[in-house]
């Protein structure tokens, strides 16, 4: 009555069936299983889950003209997770701190913090940062600025040298992931 693969281990069949039923948890499911192995086992499972949380998607904009041109948001919040897009040190079409990786990094993290605040989170909720730099030899200055904000938070972080960013005056771009833990 059940697939041959599960003949020796009916409990794994039950587990797999329940796991697949969980994917459809917005329905009332009645599962009756009859297993024929050495014994006849009858199990009734009632999965009542109309309480499934509907996650809403919230788009956060910084107002940059590029968001509409390119088609992206500064940040996107779904449920308790927030993804902040690659953020650079630009304000009102002007590069902040040209030639100064430390200043650009500080400005970028403040910009990320503003997006997180709008999403109902803060830097304390950041679990991951990705730092793209055009000159890895400036890692200490960039790391120093990052540490001023994240020294006690300690998110997972990566710093990678890239060939270039949108403008040659942009030295740093940072992405962040935050999860609001209740």
N, C-alpha and C positions, 0 to 999 in steps of 0.2 A: 504494500500500500504506500510505502514511502520509498524514495530513491535508494538504489543499492548502495550509494556512497555512505549513507547514514545507517546501514544495517547494523554495524558494530557499535555505533555511538548515537542513539536516538536523541540524547540531550543536545548534541550539536545541531541536529535538525530543528529542535524546538527553539534553540537560540537564534538560528538563522531566520526562522519563520517570524519570530517576534521582532527581530531587528528589521525585517522588511515591512512588517506591519506598522512599525513605528514611523516609517516614511510616509504613511498614510494616516497619521494620527488625527486628522481632522474628521475622520469617519468613525462611526460606532462599528467596532469590529467584533464579531463573534467567531472565534476560531475553535473548531472541534477537530481534534486530531485522533485518529485511530492508528496505532502502530502495531504492526505484526512483526514481531521478532520472536523471542522466546515467550513473551507475555503480551497480552492485550492491554494496552494503556489508553485510557480515554482521558483527555484533558480539555477543559473548557476555559477559554480565556476571554474575558471581557475587557476591551480597551475602550474606555470612555474618555475621550480627550477632545472635547470641544473647548477646553481651557487653553489650547495652544496659543501662545503669544504671537500676535501678528507684529512682525517687526516693520517699523517704518523707516524709510530712507530720508535722511535730511541732508540737503546740499548746502554747504557753507561757501559763500563767495567772498573774495577780498575786494571785488570791484575792479580788478585789473581787466583791461580791454582784451587781453589774451585769453581770458577764460571763455568768452563767447567765440572768439576767432578760432581757437584750437579745439574747444569743446571739452572743458574740464572744470572741476571745482577745486577750490583751495583745499577743502576737506569734505569727506563724506562720512556720515554717521549712520550706521545700521545697528539697531539694538544698542548694545553697550560698547560697540567697537567703532573707533574713529580712525580713518586713514587720512593723513595729511599729505597732499601732493608735494612733489619737489618744489622747494621754496628757495628763492634767491633774494639777494639784498637789492631789491628794486622798489622804489616808491615814487609815485607820480612820474613814471617814465625816466627816473634818474637812478643811477647806480649809487647805492650808499657805500661809502668807504672804498672808492676805487684804489686798488693796489694794497689794501689792508685786509687780509684774510681774517684776522682776529675780530675786527669791527664788523665785517660782513657776517661772520658766524653769530655774533651776539645779536645783530639786527634780525637775522633769519630766525633764530630761536624765539625772539620776542614776537615775531610775526606768527610763528607756529602757535605760541601760547595764546595769542589773540583768537586764532581760529578754534583752538581747543576750548577756550572759554565760551565762545559762541555755541559750541556743541555741548556745553554742560560739563566739560572736563577741565583738566589743568595739566601742567607739566608732570605733576605727581602720578598721573595715570599713564604716562608714556612707558611703553614696554620695549620699544625698538626705535632706533634711529639709523638712518643710512646717510652717510656723508660722502658727497662726491666733490672732489677737489681737483683743480687743474694743475696744482703743483704740490706733490706729496712732501716735498722738502719743508713745507710750511705746516706740517702736521702738528707740531708742538703748539703753535699759536692757535690753530683751529681747535685742538684738543683742550687747551687751556680755557677757551671761551665756552666750549661744550661742558667742561667740568664745572664751570661757575654755576651753571643751571642744573646739571644732573649729577653732581658729586654724591649726593645722598640718595638719589633716586636709582641710579645705576641701571639704566635700560640696556638691553643687548644693543650693541652698536657696531657698525662697520664703517670704515673709511677707505675709499677707493679713489685712486687717481684716474681721471678721465682725460681724453684728448682735448676737450673743450666744452664750454657751455654755450648758451645762446649768444651771449656777448663776450668778447675777449676780456672785458673788465669784470665779469662775474668770476670769482675765484672759488666759490663754495655754493653748493646746492644741498639741501637737507630734506629728507622725507621722514615722517614719523608715524608710528602706530601707537594708538592709545586704547586701553580697555578700562572702562569704568567698573570697578569692583564694588559691589554693594556690601 
